[in-house]
Amino acid sequence: MNTIDLTGKTAIVTGGAQGIGLAVVARLQASGAKVAIWDMQASDTGDLRVTCDIADMGSVQDALKETEQALGPVDILVNSAGVAGPNMPIQDYPDDAWAQIVAINLTGTYNTNKAVLPGMRDRGYGRILNIASIAGKEGNPNACAYSASKAGVIGFTKSAGKENADKDIAVNCVTPAAARTPIFDQMSEEHIGYMLSKIPRERFLEVEEAANMIAWIVSAENSFTTGAVFDLSGGRATY
């Protein structure tokens, strides 16, 4: 594992209790950062565990206050929390599932970024990494809400990166292909097979591979690139 120095930095990882988020927590801690996990699920990792519903701005603001009181000003946000939802055609898609997925995946990204950016701008430094998806670039059939919400995360990140480029603040996103995490429990076997068939490397993403890339993106060394979309699709992405 290459050395990335995050000594003295305070990080938030949403959805850090499992999956890619959990791997990111471990990688950031190994690099010297203090890490607060914001999640609705309990976790025994991280330096601080905060129950937070990122779809609720009040919950996000409370979580930020608790985090900064315990660990200090936030330098890094990795927004990993997300849900996949059901797999079915648009005409059959449940309206409540659409609303929930957009609320967590897209509005949750807006809420968490909005909460930490004022402090980052005041201090003149910050690193934000929003986890989107290859589905946000290409659109997966029978996953309209997930695809649309992750496309929104990409657009939001590009906007936020440009808005904050006047400071030493980088706002970027990654677009991973599927990783075998608990989010698979929300998907049909047919849909999982479809996703695997689209990956030229012929395997799913390992969560540690995602964490390794993310750790560099949120480091001080990533001092020029902002508003960018980093590929984690195993060769699937065509742009």
Secondary structure, DSSP 8 states (H G I E B T S, - for coil): ------TT-EEEEETTTSHHHHHHHHHHHHTT-EEEEEESS--S-SSEEEE--TT-HHHHHHHHHHHHHHH-S--EEEE----------GGG--HHHHHHHIIIIIIHHHHHHHHHHHHHHHHTEEEEEEE--HHHHH--TT-HHHHHHHHHHHHHHHHHHHHTTTTEEEEEEEEE--BSSGGGGGS-HHHHHHHHHT-TTSS-B-HHHHHHHHHHHTSTT--S--S-EEEESTT----
